[in-house]
C-alpha cells in the first residue's frame, strides 16, 4: 500500500494500488511521488485544496477518452484484417485456379 493513511475510495490511492500491482512497488512509489508533486504544485499555484472527487472525475474523463481511442484502433485493425483476409483468399483462388 502506498497511501496507507488515506481513505480506501480516494482515487489517488486506487490509482497507486493499481499501478503497484501492474508495475511493481518501486515504480509505483516513484510515480506516486511524481503525481503528488504535480498535485501539490497545482494546489499551491491555484491556491486551492485537494479534492478527491474532482480528481476522480478528471481521471474518469481520461479513461473514457482512452477507451474511445482504443475502440478506434480496434476498428482500424479489424478493417486491416478484413482487407488481408480478402487478399489471401484472392491469392489462393489465383494459385488454385
N, C-alpha and C positions, 0 to 999 in steps of 0.2 A: 504494500500500500504506500502510495507516495504522499497523499494528503491525509494523514491519519486522523487529524482533528477536525476535518470538515464534515459536513453533512453528506450522507450517502447519495442524496439526489442532486448534489452540486454537479453541474455539467463539467466543470474543470476536473473534478475528481474522477468522474466517469471516463472522461477522455484520457486522463493519465493512467487509469487502471487498464483500459482497453489497449492503450499503447504499450504498456508494460507487458501485457500478455502477448501482443503481436511481435514486439521488437526486443523485449528483454528489459530488465530493470535499469541497467546503466544508461541505455539510450533514452528510456522514458524519463529518468531523472534529469538528464541534460535538456531534453525537450521541454519538460515541465518548467525548469528554471528559465529557459528562454521565453516561454509563453508568459510566465509570471512577470518577467522583466517588461515585456510588452504591455501587459495589463497595468502594471504599476506606473509605467510611463504615461499611458493614456489617462489613468486616473489623475496623475499629477498635472498633465498638460490641460485636461478638460476641467479640472477642479471638481471632480465628481466622486462617487463611491462605487465600490464593487457591487454589481447587481447580477446575481447568477441567472435570473430569468432572462434578462437581456442577452447574456452570453449564450444561453441555451437556444434562444430564438435565432440568433445570428448563426450559430453553428448549424442549426436545422436548415436555414436558408442555404448555407454552403453545401450541405449534404443533398438537398433537393436539386441544386444546380449540378452537382457531381453526378447524381443519378440520371438526370436528363442527358448529360454528356455521354454517359455510359450507354444509354439507350440509343443515342445517335450513332455511336461507334458500332454497337451491335447490329443495327440495321445496315450500316455500310459493309460490315463483314459478311452479313447474310447475302447482300447483293453480290459481293465478290465471289462468294461460294457458289451461288446460283450460276453466275457467269462461267466460272471454271468448270462446273459440272456439265453445263451445256457444251462447252468447248471440248471436254473429254468425250462426251457422247458423240459429237460430230467426228472427232478423230477416230474413234472406234468404228463408226459406220463407214468411214472412208477406208480404213485399214481392212475391214472385213468385206467391203463391197466390191 
